[in-house]
Amino acid sequence: MKPTILDYTKEELRTIIKPAFRAKQIFGWIYHQYVDSFDAMQNIPKALREELESKYSLMPLRILRKEEAADGTIKYLFELADGKTIETVLLRMKEEERDCNGLLVHHAKYTVCVSTQIGCKVGCSFCLTAKGGFTRDLSAGEIVAQVLAVKMDNDIAANRRLNIVYMGMGEPLDNLDSLAKAIKIFKDEEGMSISGKRQTVSTSGISSKIDKLGKMDLGVHIAISLHAVDDELRTELIPMNKAYNIASIIDAVRRFPIDTRKRVMFEYLVIKGKNEDLDSAKKLIKLLHGIKAKVNLIYFNPYPGSDYRRPDPSDMVKFQEYLVQHGLLCTIRDSKGIDISAACGQLKEKTGQELEKESL
C-alpha cells in the first residue's frame, strides 16, 4: 500500500522532491486547486508526475456514506485504503448572508470535527466509539485528508477559513506525533492556512501529554473533556481517570501556554441523574477557580443500547445560570445533527450492522 503524499509537510517534500520549488507547486495543486490526480498537475513535468503516481497515493480515503441533518450538519463515514472506516462531521456554524441586492455580506462559517484514530483506547462508558475497541492510529495524511475531502465535497473555496476540532473518533493525545504533524500541515500558509488559533485539541485528560503538547508550542487551543467534578464519577465515565485524575489534569492545564485573549475550554457532558445537580455546579466553580475557563455544557446524545439518558433542558439552564451567576463563563452547546447518527461511532456502527444484515 502506497503512502499518501498528504503525510508530508512542505519542508519534507522539499527534501525528497527535486528541484525543491516543486513542493510549493504540489501543495498548491492539492490544497488550492483540489486536483484528484497527479496527472492534473499541469505545470509539473510529466516524468515527475509519473514518479509521484508510482510512489504515492493522493487521497487516502473515500466517502462510504454520509447523512445530512435538517440543520445542515453532515456526518461522513470515510473508508481508508486498508478498508477501515472513520467518522468526520461538518458543522455549519453560520449560514451565508446576502443583502437585498444579492451581494455577499458574510461568508458561511464551518467547523470540521475530525478523527485521529480508528476506534479509541480510552473506553469512555458513554461513547459508542469505545464499544468497537481500538484498531490503529491515523497517519497525519489521513487526518488532513478528512478536512480536504469535506471541503471538496461541499465546494468550500480554498481561501475560505474554517475551524478544526480534534474531537472525533479517538484520543488525539494518544496519537500525538501524527496530530502535531497534521496541525503543522494545516497551518502552512501555502496549504490550507488554518492557523493554530482555529484548531482545538480535545482530550480526555492525559496530563503528561498535555504537557508535551504545550511544549511543542503549536499555538492551538485545548479543550478538556471533564464531564465530572469528582474522581469517583469521572472514573465511571472515563476509566483512564484512575491513571490521570482530575487534580493532575487541572495542574497540567495551568501549565499549558494559553493565548491571554483566550480561555481554556472545559467540555462537560451532562447526563440525567449523574452530574446535572447544583451541588456538582458548586464543585465545578471551586475546581476551576483561578483558571481563565469557559465551560461548554453538552447534552448527552443518546444511542441504542446506552444506559445513560439525555438531561432535561430546564436542568441544563439551571446549571448554566448557576455557573454564570458565580462568575464562570458557560454556554450550552447546540445539539447539532440530533436527527442523524451524530454521536461519535453511530454512523460507523449503523453501517456495520446494515452490511452484516445484507450478508445474511
C-alpha positions as CSV (number, residue, x, y, z in Angstrom):
1,M,0.0,0.0,0.0
2,K,1.5,3.3,-1.1
3,P,1.9,6.2,1.4
4,T,-0.2,9.2,0.8
5,I,1.5,12.4,-0.2
6,L,-0.7,14.2,2.3
7,D,1.5,12.7,5.0
8,Y,4.3,15.2,4.2
9,T,4.9,18.7,5.3
10,K,6.1,21.1,2.6
11,E,9.5,21.1,4.2
12,E,9.6,17.3,3.9
13,L,8.6,17.4,0.3
14,R,11.4,19.8,-0.4
15,T,13.9,17.2,0.8
16,I,12.5,14.3,-1.3
17,I,11.4,16.1,-4.5
18,K,13.9,17.9,-6.7
19,P,14.0,20.7,-7.5
20,A,12.7,21.8,-4.1
21,F,10.4,24.6,-5.5
22,R,8.2,21.8,-6.9
23,A,7.0,21.2,-3.4
24,K,5.2,24.5,-3.3
25,Q,3.6,23.8,-6.6
26,I,2.4,20.4,-5.5
27,F,0.9,21.9,-2.3
28,G,-0.9,24.5,-4.4
29,W,-2.5,21.8,-6.7
30,I,-3.6,19.7,-3.7
31,Y,-4.8,22.3,-1.2
32,H,-5.9,25.2,-3.6
33,Q,-6.9,23.5,-6.8
34,Y,-8.3,20.3,-5.3
35,V,-6.9,18.1,-8.1
36,D,-7.9,14.4,-7.9
37,S,-4.8,13.1,-9.7
38,F,-1.1,13.8,-10.1
39,D,-1.6,13.9,-13.8
40,A,-3.8,17.0,-13.4
41,M,-0.8,19.0,-12.0
42,Q,-0.2,20.7,-15.3
43,N,3.0,22.7,-14.5
44,I,4.7,19.6,-13.1
45,P,7.0,17.8,-15.6
46,K,5.5,14.6,-16.9
47,A,8.4,12.5,-15.6
48,L,7.9,13.8,-12.1
49,R,4.1,13.3,-12.3
50,E,4.7,9.7,-13.2
51,E,7.2,9.3,-10.4
52,L,4.7,10.7,-7.9
53,E,2.0,8.4,-9.2
54,S,4.2,5.4,-8.8
55,K,5.3,6.3,-5.2
56,Y,2.3,7.9,-3.6
57,S,-1.5,8.0,-3.4
58,L,-3.2,11.4,-3.5
59,M,-6.4,10.9,-1.5
60,P,-6.1,8.1,1.2
61,L,-9.9,7.9,1.8
62,R,-13.3,7.9,0.1
63,I,-16.8,8.8,1.2
64,L,-18.5,5.5,2.0
65,R,-21.6,7.1,3.4
66,K,-22.9,10.5,4.6
67,E,-26.0,11.8,6.4
68,E,-27.3,15.3,6.5
69,A,-29.3,16.8,9.3
70,A,-32.0,19.4,9.0
71,D,-29.7,22.0,10.5
72,G,-27.1,21.4,7.8
73,T,-24.8,19.2,9.8
74,I,-23.2,16.4,7.7
75,K,-21.8,13.2,9.2
76,Y,-19.3,11.4,7.0
77,L,-18.2,7.8,7.1
78,F,-14.9,7.6,5.3
79,E,-13.2,4.3,4.1
80,L,-9.5,4.3,4.3
81,A,-7.1,2.5,1.9
82,D,-7.0,-0.6,4.2
83,G,-10.8,-0.8,4.3
84,K,-11.1,0.5,7.8
85,T,-13.6,3.3,8.5
86,I,-13.6,6.6,10.4
87,E,-16.1,9.4,11.0
88,T,-15.9,13.1,10.3
89,V,-18.5,15.8,10.9
90,L,-19.1,19.1,9.1
91,L,-20.8,21.7,11.3
92,R,-22.4,24.7,9.7
93,M,-21.9,27.3,12.4
94,K,-23.3,30.3,10.4
95,E,-25.1,30.4,7.2
96,E,-24.0,32.7,4.3
97,E,-25.7,36.1,4.4
98,R,-26.6,38.3,1.4
99,D,-28.3,41.7,1.3
100,C,-31.5,42.6,-0.6
101,N,-29.4,43.1,-3.8
102,G,-27.9,39.6,-3.5
103,L,-24.5,40.9,-2.5
104,L,-22.5,38.8,-0.1
105,V,-22.5,40.3,3.5
106,H,-21.0,37.4,5.4
107,H,-19.4,34.1,4.3
108,A,-20.7,30.9,5.8
109,K,-18.7,29.6,8.8
110,Y,-17.8,26.0,9.2
111,T,-16.2,23.7,11.8
112,V,-14.9,20.2,10.9
113,C,-14.7,17.6,13.6
114,V,-12.0,15.1,12.7
115,S,-10.9,11.7,13.9
116,T,-7.4,10.9,14.9
117,Q,-7.7,7.1,15.4
118,I,-9.7,4.1,14.2
119,G,-11.5,3.3,17.4
120,C,-10.2,4.5,20.8
121,K,-8.2,3.2,23.7
122,V,-9.8,5.3,26.4
123,G,-13.1,3.4,26.7
124,C,-15.5,6.1,28.0
125,S,-18.7,4.4,29.2
126,F,-20.9,7.0,27.4
127,C,-19.2,6.8,24.0
128,L,-20.2,4.4,21.2
129,T,-16.8,4.5,19.6
130,A,-15.4,2.7,22.7
131,K,-17.6,-0.3,22.0
132,G,-15.7,-1.1,18.9
133,G,-12.3,-1.1,20.6
134,F,-9.1,0.3,19.2
135,T,-7.6,-0.6,15.8
136,R,-4.8,1.8,14.9
137,D,-3.7,5.4,14.8
138,L,-4.3,7.5,11.8
139,S,-1.4,9.0,9.9
140,A,-1.0,12.7,9.6
141,G,-2.2,12.5,6.0
142,E,-5.3,10.6,7.0
143,I,-6.2,13.3,9.4
144,V,-5.5,16.1,6.9
145,A,-7.5,14.2,4.2
146,Q,-10.7,14.4,6.2
147,V,-10.8,18.2,6.1
148,L,-9.7,18.3,2.4
149,A,-12.3,15.8,1.4
150,V,-15.1,17.7,3.3
151,K,-14.0,21.0,1.6
152,M,-14.0,19.3,-1.8
153,D,-17.4,17.7,-1.3
154,N,-19.0,20.9,-0.2
155,D,-17.3,23.2,-2.7
156,I,-15.7,25.2,0.1
157,A,-13.2,27.5,-1.6
158,A,-9.5,27.1,-0.7
159,N,-9.3,30.6,0.7
160,R,-12.3,30.1,3.0
161,R,-11.1,29.6,6.5
162,L,-12.7,27.1,8.8
163,N,-12.2,25.7,12.3
164,I,-10.9,22.3,13.1
165,V,-11.7,20.4,16.3
166,Y,-9.9,17.1,17.0
167,M,-13.0,15.7,18.7
168,G,-14.0,12.8,16.6
169,M,-13.1,9.1,17.0
170,G,-10.0,8.5,19.2
171,E,-8.0,10.3,21.8
172,P,-5.8,12.9,19.9
173,L,-3.0,12.9,22.5
174,D,-2.7,9.1,22.2
175,N,-1.6,9.9,18.6
176,L,0.5,12.9,19.4
177,D,3.1,12.7,16.7
178,S,0.6,12.4,13.8
179,L,-1.6,15.1,15.5
180,A,1.3,17.5,15.7
181,K,2.3,16.9,12.1
182,A,-1.3,17.4,10.9
183,I,-1.5,20.7,12.8
184,K,1.6,21.9,11.0
185,I,0.3,20.9,7.6
186,F,-3.0,22.6,8.2
187,K,-1.1,25.8,9.3
188,D,1.1,26.0,6.2
189,E,0.2,29.3,4.5
190,E,0.7,27.8,1.1
191,G,-1.7,24.9,2.0
192,M,-4.9,25.3,3.9
193,S,-3.6,28.1,6.0
194,I,-5.6,27.2,9.1
195,S,-3.9,28.9,12.0
196,G,-3.4,27.4,15.3
197,K,-6.0,29.6,16.9
198,R,-8.6,27.9,14.7
199,Q,-7.6,24.4,15.8
200,T,-8.7,22.9,19.1
201,V,-7.4,19.7,20.5
202,S,-10.0,18.0,22.7
203,T,-8.6,15.5,25.2
204,S,-10.0,13.2,27.8
205,G,-7.1,14.3,30.0
206,I,-3.7,12.6,29.6
207,S,-2.0,15.1,31.8
208,S,1.6,14.1,30.8
209,K,0.8,14.5,27.1
210,I,-1.0,17.8,27.7
211,D,2.4,19.0,28.9
212,K,4.1,17.6,25.8
213,L,1.7,19.3,23.5
214,G,2.2,22.6,25.4
215,K,6.0,22.3,24.9
216,M,5.5,21.9,21.2
217,D,4.1,25.5,21.1
218,L,1.9,24.9,18.1
219,G,-0.5,27.7,19.1
220,V,-3.6,25.5,19.3
221,H,-6.4,25.7,21.8
222,I,-7.1,22.9,24.2
223,A,-10.4,21.5,25.4
224,I,-10.7,19.2,28.4
225,S,-13.4,16.6,28.4
226,L,-14.1,16.9,32.1
227,H,-17.6,15.6,32.5
228,A,-17.5,15.2,36.3
229,V,-16.3,17.1,39.4
230,D,-15.2,14.1,41.5
231,D,-12.9,11.2,40.7
232,E,-15.5,8.6,41.6
233,L,-18.0,9.6,38.8
234,R,-15.2,10.5,36.4
235,T,-13.6,7.1,36.7
236,E,-17.0,5.5,35.9
237,L,-17.4,7.7,32.8
238,I,-13.7,7.7,31.8
239,P,-11.8,4.7,33.3
240,M,-8.5,6.4,32.4
241,N,-9.1,8.8,35.3
242,K,-7.5,6.1,37.5
243,A,-4.2,7.0,35.9
244,Y,-4.8,10.7,35.2
245,N,-7.1,12.0,37.9
246,I,-8.8,15.4,38.0
247,A,-6.1,17.1,40.1
248,S,-3.3,16.1,37.6
249,I,-5.3,17.3,34.7
250,I,-6.1,20.7,36.3
251,D,-2.4,21.1,37.2
252,A,-1.4,20.3,33.5
253,V,-3.9,22.9,32.3
254,R,-2.4,25.5,34.5
255,R,1.0,24.9,32.8
256,F,-0.4,24.9,29.2
257,P,0.6,28.0,27.2
258,I,-2.7,29.9,26.6
259,D,-3.2,33.0,24.5
260,T,-4.0,35.7,27.0
261,R,-7.1,36.6,25.0
262,K,-8.4,33.1,25.0
263,R,-9.9,30.7,27.6
264,V,-9.4,27.0,28.3
265,M,-12.5,25.1,27.2
266,F,-13.9,22.5,29.6
267,E,-16.4,20.2,28.0
268,Y,-19.0,18.9,30.4
269,L,-21.3,16.2,29.1
270,V,-24.5,16.4,31.0
271,I,-26.2,13.1,31.8
272,K,-29.6,12.9,33.5
273,G,-29.3,11.8,37.1
274,K,-25.5,11.8,37.1
275,N,-23.9,15.3,37.0
276,E,-26.6,17.9,36.4
277,D,-27.3,18.8,40.1
278,L,-26.4,22.2,41.6
279,D,-24.0,20.5,44.1
280,S,-21.9,19.5,41.0
281,A,-22.1,23.1,39.8
282,K,-20.7,24.4,43.1
283,K,-17.8,21.9,43.0
284,L,-17.1,22.9,39.4
285,I,-16.8,26.5,40.3
286,K,-14.3,25.6,43.1
287,L,-12.4,23.3,40.8
288,L,-11.8,25.9,38.1
289,H,-11.0,28.8,40.4
290,G,-8.1,30.8,39.1
291,I,-8.3,29.4,35.6
292,K,-9.5,31.6,32.7
293,A,-12.0,29.0,31.7
294,K,-15.1,28.5,29.7
295,V,-17.5,25.6,30.4
296,N,-19.4,24.1,27.5
297,L,-22.4,22.1,28.6
298,I,-23.2,19.3,26.2
299,Y,-26.4,17.3,26.1
300,F,-25.7,13.6,26.2
301,N,-26.6,12.4,22.6
302,P,-28.5,9.1,23.2
303,Y,-27.9,6.0,21.1
304,P,-29.5,2.5,21.1
305,G,-28.2,0.4,24.0
306,S,-26.9,3.2,26.2
307,D,-27.7,3.2,29.9
308,Y,-27.4,7.0,30.0
309,R,-30.2,9.5,29.4
310,R,-30.4,13.0,27.9
311,P,-30.9,15.7,30.6
312,D,-34.0,17.9,30.8
313,P,-33.4,21.3,29.2
314,S,-34.6,23.0,32.3
315,D,-31.9,21.4,34.4
316,M,-29.3,22.4,31.8
317,V,-30.4,26.0,32.0
318,K,-30.3,26.0,35.9
319,F,-26.8,24.5,35.8
320,Q,-25.7,27.1,33.3
321,E,-27.3,30.0,35.2
322,Y,-25.7,29.0,38.5
323,L,-22.2,29.0,36.9
324,V,-22.7,32.3,35.2
325,Q,-24.1,33.9,38.4
326,H,-20.9,32.8,40.2
327,G,-18.5,34.3,37.5
328,L,-17.9,31.3,35.3
329,L,-18.4,31.7,31.6
330,C,-20.7,28.9,30.4
331,T,-22.6,28.0,27.3
332,I,-24.9,25.2,26.3
333,R,-23.8,23.6,23.0
334,D,-26.5,23.4,20.4
335,S,-27.3,19.7,19.7
336,K,-26.4,19.7,16.0
337,G,-27.3,16.6,14.0
338,I,-29.7,15.2,16.6
339,D,-31.9,13.8,13.7
340,I,-29.0,11.8,12.2
341,S,-26.2,9.4,13.5
342,A,-24.4,12.3,15.0
343,A,-22.9,10.8,18.2
344,C,-19.3,9.5,17.8
345,G,-19.4,6.0,16.4
346,Q,-23.1,5.9,15.5
347,L,-22.8,6.0,11.7
348,K,-19.9,3.5,11.7
349,E,-21.9,1.2,14.0
350,K,-25.1,1.5,11.9
351,T,-23.4,0.9,8.6
352,G,-21.7,-2.2,10.0
353,Q,-25.0,-3.6,11.2
354,E,-26.6,-3.0,7.9
355,L,-23.7,-4.6,6.0
356,E,-23.9,-7.6,8.3
357,K,-27.7,-7.9,7.6
358,E,-27.1,-7.8,3.9
359,S,-24.6,-10.6,4.1
360,L,-27.0,-12.9,5.9
